[in-house]
């Protein structure tokens, strides 16, 4: 599996949980391109997902924190423009990377099913 397959797999998991899911969503706002790996909607819940597929090299927590901040900023921008609440989430293939950073849930793939069942 590569990063593209990983993103599409996350989309499929969301669809199994009855979300309408969209892969590789690009928006250009004020001349700047913003990209969501997956956007998913179920009832009145909208989720913006940044998928992080890392190889076997050690992943630095600082890189994950930077990704979380960027994802939060993307979601806040969309909220401001469209007046919708979008929940930022990072899904990673690394089992040891999980938690919450400034309101952004970081969910390993092996815990995604339970996360969705418990929260949506």
Secondary structure, 3 states (H helix, E strand, C coil): CCHHHHHHHHHHHHHHCCCEEEEEEEEEECCEEEEEEEEEEECCEEEEEEEECCCCCCCCHHHHHHHHHHHHHHHHHHHHHHCCCEEEEEEECCCCCCEEECCEEEEEHHHHHHHHHHHC
